[in-house]
Amino acid sequence: MDAILAQLLNGLDKGGAYALIALGLTLVFGTLGVVNFAHGALFMLGAFCAVTLRQLITLETVVIDPEQLSAWGSPLEIRTPLAQTWFGDFGAVLVDYSVPLSIVLAIPTMLLIGIAMERGIIKHFYKRPHAEQILVTFGLAIVLQEVVKAIFGPNPISQPIPSAVRGAFDVGAMLGLAPGALTYPMWRLIYFLFSLGIIGAVFAFLRFTTFGMVVRAGMADRETVGLLGINIDRRFTIMFGIAAVVAGLAGVMYTPLLPPNYHQGMDFLVLSFVVVVVGGMGSLPGAVAAGFLLGILQSFASMSEVKQIIPGIDQIIIYLIAVVILLVRPRGLMGRRGMMES
Amino acid sequence: MTLFALSRRDLAVFAVFAVVVLAMPFWLQPLGAAYPALMQKFVISAIFAIGFNILFGLTGYLSFGHAAFLGVGSYTAVWSFKLLTMDAIPAIFFAVLVSGLFALVIGYLSLRRSGIYFSILTLAFAQMCYNLAYSVLTPITNGETSLQLTLSDPRLIDTALAPRPAGLPSASLFGHSFSGLEGFYFCAVVLLIAFFVTQKIFASPFGMMLRAIKSNQTRMTYTGFNTRPYTLTAFVISGMFAGLAGALFAITDPLAGTERMQWTASGEVVLMTILGGVGTLIGPVIGAWFIEYFENIFSAFNESVVHAFFSFLPAEIADPVALVASKFVGEGWQLTLGLLFVLVVVFLPGGIMEGVRRIGSLFGRRGTPVSPGAARAQPAE
């Protein structure tokens, strides 16, 4: 029982990342009808927003103090982060919380990148076939990841968890199990809650605001909304920006779990496409549900008991499910009838 | 013999192509790329690309998992070396056979869907192959360390015919080991055969049928054709070409690693085909050569070379220019490639071939005739 619960929890944070990326992908597909192979790259860019911010606020001044000697007998170098010199203790807190703080940087950056991408390239591809959309966004993804590689280098750059939430959280005690029977890293729990929050925010935005209502109407029937005198194109552009922000935030908060490197976008892209397909192309709740479902199934498949029965299942379970779904029920778990069912 | 007959135009194309390929060591000399290892890569990538083009160019089905067949071909060839003989012919035979079987199974399932679903299905199958090769199948694939020849390999046929040589043997043809340019010429002859087969397919009623499926599959179905066998045949042929390329990689260097199966490798063949000109005969070959050549040339550039290049400018301008430019060469070659690819897809969907044709028509000549349907990549939906 404990083991099953533990695996369930293990799948949640990964599932959260899948769900967030798949949500953005589905938003773009549902509004603009574009298959965006560069969406994984947006996740990666978000992660590098966190890296940038950390590199900025940990810029240091080095003062060589001839009075004191270091352990090697040379004059001691005192390194103080600029943030600490300027803001004192508050600066130290800033450095500690660099990852969650990056959200503030990531939101405008990702919004701008998303809108620039849509206006610059993707808008020319609305009328072109899906194959060409895949090709151009695939090329775009290569460009983005190579730019990041040129700036930040090819090696992963690990990001620290804020020290206050570095420990493990005793989930077992909360559920009435023996203390320490079931613990879970605090940051993973935060990531899970964070992804739930973002998902909730996106749904609430679509559901309860006028903007969201127009967007939903546009998803259902773009032409009619346009005929009513609403500039639907501009709203869809903004939705692309929002999808980029969602992917970027997923990337920011994921950095302590997986040190970001330039090709992680491609790694996540394939998986999140699979998630979208399983959930149903164009279905937002489907994308979220399938994200968590596949995250959890993957963590169950990596249990040693399961691996003994079917070796290697942990490596292929997600793809296997996608293949089965595509062949048996191509519109996905929650897809609309007739949606891309060719 | 009608089996080997080509139309007069195709014959001319084939003759020119044969001369170009076989004379590679000569015309690549001034370009600085005339060493065997690179020319072998040129020729093998060309086979991979024309095979991919048979599927994507003719039917419009965009497969993102072709590297799996390449990898399977490589592994099979190396196993044929290890177990049976170092001869190239059985290695090629088994590699093509096994990758063809893989393509049959994967194609049978994937072709039930079209458009983007087909792309994702092939991607999913390829990722499964890659992940399995990397983890559970390590007894067969040797995982991360790559499958290679060892001294204790059985090599049943070779050891039965002759005593075991002292060191590791290299691939051979009828007992004659490849050395120097021989490996290249062997691959070149295989490329010519593959090219000939492709020409036959393009000119055949079967090729016509595939183009018809690309232009409008629904119409084909309504006229009473069952399109599935045709697309499946194209998929299997295309997979066998990939397997052949994989086998040749193993023949020129008896080593098979998982990285050949990664989905970025599938992406590369897509790049080659699009860049050269999808749906054309020569396009994919040109695309493959273009990418391999510039990858090789550009990666050799480093910052000091770039600095020397811009040294005619005053130092204040030269330094930042050289700094920016150096990001696009050497390690950054992929960035240039990505940009180029985006530009081609946006402005020149027919690739280099369409560019050549447009320039040709500018000068009032009738450029290389390309059927209108072939120039644009259209999905099979």
Chai-1 contact restraints between the chains, C-beta under 6 A:
chainA,res_idxA,chainB,res_idxB,connection_type,confidence,min_distance_angstrom,max_distance_angstrom,comment,restraint_id
A,V35,B,I116,contact,1.0,0.0,6.0,A-B,restraint_1
A,P129,B,Q378,contact,1.0,0.0,6.0,A-B,restraint_2
A,P129,B,P379,contact,1.0,0.0,6.0,A-B,restraint_3
A,H130,B,G115,contact,1.0,0.0,6.0,A-B,restraint_4
A,H130,B,I116,contact,1.0,0.0,6.0,A-B,restraint_5
A,H130,B,P379,contact,1.0,0.0,6.0,A-B,restraint_6
A,A131,B,L62,contact,1.0,0.0,6.0,A-B,restraint_7
A,A131,B,A377,contact,1.0,0.0,6.0,A-B,restraint_8
A,A131,B,P379,contact,1.0,0.0,6.0,A-B,restraint_9
A,L135,B,V345,contact,1.0,0.0,6.0,A-B,restraint_10
A,V136,B,V345,contact,1.0,0.0,6.0,A-B,restraint_11
A,G139,B,G338,contact,1.0,0.0,6.0,A-B,restraint_12
A,G139,B,F341,contact,1.0,0.0,6.0,A-B,restraint_13
A,G139,B,V342,contact,1.0,0.0,6.0,A-B,restraint_14
A,L140,B,V342,contact,1.0,0.0,6.0,A-B,restraint_15
A,I142,B,G338,contact,1.0,0.0,6.0,A-B,restraint_16
A,V143,B,G338,contact,1.0,0.0,6.0,A-B,restraint_17
A,V143,B,L339,contact,1.0,0.0,6.0,A-B,restraint_18
A,E146,B,Q334,contact,1.0,0.0,6.0,A-B,restraint_19
A,E146,B,L335,contact,1.0,0.0,6.0,A-B,restraint_20
A,E146,B,G338,contact,1.0,0.0,6.0,A-B,restraint_21
A,A150,B,K327,contact,1.0,0.0,6.0,A-B,restraint_22
A,A150,B,G332,contact,1.0,0.0,6.0,A-B,restraint_23
A,F273,B,I120,contact,1.0,0.0,6.0,A-B,restraint_24
A,V277,B,I120,contact,1.0,0.0,6.0,A-B,restraint_25
A,P311,B,V136,contact,1.0,0.0,6.0,A-B,restraint_26
A,G312,B,L132,contact,1.0,0.0,6.0,A-B,restraint_27
A,G312,B,S135,contact,1.0,0.0,6.0,A-B,restraint_28
A,G312,B,V136,contact,1.0,0.0,6.0,A-B,restraint_29
A,Q315,B,N131,contact,1.0,0.0,6.0,A-B,restraint_30
A,Q315,B,S135,contact,1.0,0.0,6.0,A-B,restraint_31
A,I316,B,M128,contact,1.0,0.0,6.0,A-B,restraint_32
A,I316,B,N131,contact,1.0,0.0,6.0,A-B,restraint_33
A,Y319,B,A124,contact,1.0,0.0,6.0,A-B,restraint_34
A,Y319,B,Q127,contact,1.0,0.0,6.0,A-B,restraint_35
A,Y319,B,M128,contact,1.0,0.0,6.0,A-B,restraint_36
A,A322,B,A124,contact,1.0,0.0,6.0,A-B,restraint_37
A,V323,B,A124,contact,1.0,0.0,6.0,A-B,restraint_38
A,L326,B,R113,contact,1.0,0.0,6.0,A-B,restraint_39
A,L326,B,Y117,contact,1.0,0.0,6.0,A-B,restraint_40
A,L326,B,L121,contact,1.0,0.0,6.0,A-B,restraint_41
A,L327,B,R112,contact,1.0,0.0,6.0,A-B,restraint_42
A,S342,B,S114,contact,1.0,0.0,6.0,A-B,restraint_43
A,S342,B,E381,contact,1.0,0.0,6.0,A-B,restraint_44
